[in-house]
Structure formats: C-alpha cells, structure tokens
Amino acid sequence: MLNFRSILINVPITLIALTGHELAHAWVSSKQGDPTPKMEGRLTLNPLAHLDLYGTILMILTGFGWAKPVAVNPMYYKDRKKGMALTAIAGPIANLIMAFLGILIAVLLLVVGSNFGWSANVVYFIKYIAYIFAFRNLCFMVFNLIPIPPFDGSRVLGLFVPNRVYYNMLQYERYSMLIIIVLSLTGAFDIIIGSGVNVFYNLIVKTVSGIVSLIV
C-alpha cells in the first residue's frame, strides 16, 4: 500500500514516464507527415494532454498502466505498416532512454557526493529516486511491448508478420481488456513484466557503470 511519501514521489515520476512515452508517439508520427497529433494537441510536455485516469491510477499503484492513446492517421505514412511500427516503438524507446538517463544522472551525482561527503540519507534518497524512476519507465516500456492489440508491441510485431496475419490479429483488439484481466489475475503480468524489467535494469546499470568508469 502506498503511503503519502510514496505518492508524492510516484505521481510526478509516473507523469514524466507517461508524458514522455506519448509525446514520442506523437513526435514520430508527425515526423512522418501526419498532422493529427499536432491538431489533437499531443505535441506537448503538458501531462494533462496525455493522461487516462484509470491507466494513470493503475500505473501509480502497480507500476504498469496506460495513457490516452495518441490519435494518428497512417494514411500520411509512405509505408503504413512500417510507419505504424516506428510510431509504436517510439514510446517504449523513450521510456528506455529516460530510465537510462535517470540511472546515469544518479550515479554521477553519487560520484560527486562521495567527494563532498554527502550523508547516508542523501545517498539513499538519490538511489531510491533513481530506482523508482527507472522502474516506472521500464515497467511502462515492457507492458506496452506486450504483443496484444492495441499495445505498441502488436504494431511492432506487425512489421514482421504477413499482412493477412497482422490484420486478422487487429480484429481481436476488442478482446484485449479481457486478456489483460486474465493475465493479471493469473499473475502472468508479474512474471512477464518483472522479468523484462530486471533484464533491462541490469543492462542499464552495467552500461552506466562502464560509462562512469571511463569518465571518472
């Protein structure tokens, strides 16, 4: 159960993760000639433009959730299937980049702090914030990469399967919420998301450690 302090930390971190994710979708679609995201007011850092109430609450409470989908028009893309895949993968990539930068900044701060004799409480707080920031972003990334329509993973998968299979898969989008509920109740989400987050988190930590060792 989240306490008041946890809420104060998790809410802004969640807003950053969701906003960065959706803004990336909007930006990549716009770069492919689609004016829809700009017309819908989604090319913005204002989190209120991107929030879905229930998805945000779930993200704060569990670590995975969703935002308001960015409306795009693939008719403007030169290659509709490829364009949809690029637009879809942009969100998870944004979360991965944010998680990486969060850990990198935290490690650099800790290196500086070691030279200035920062207290154990300050060191703990930096580590805690960095972990939560990375965890939220990686949870959101892995959750959205699950190849179930309308999640981003299904659009990316569409790039590697025949058109017939892809469009047949999209017909089952209306059953997505039922699938999500079943996976949640069976604990499958915990296994899938937990495993994915651990893999990427450990990879980020190793990469950051290597970078910092070259700098310091």
Buried (B, 14 or more C-beta within 10 A) or exposed (E): EEEEEEEEBBBEBBBBBBBBBBBBBBBBBBEBEBEBBBEBEBBBEEBEBBBBEEBBEBBBBBBBBBBBEBBBBBEBBEEBBBBBBBBBBBBBBBBBBBBBBBBBBBBBBBEEBEEEEBEEEBBEEBBEBBBBBBBBBBBBBBBBBBBBBBBBBBBBBBBEBEEEEBEEBEEEEEEBEEBBEEBBEEEEBBEBBBEBBEEBBEEBBEEBEEBBEEEE
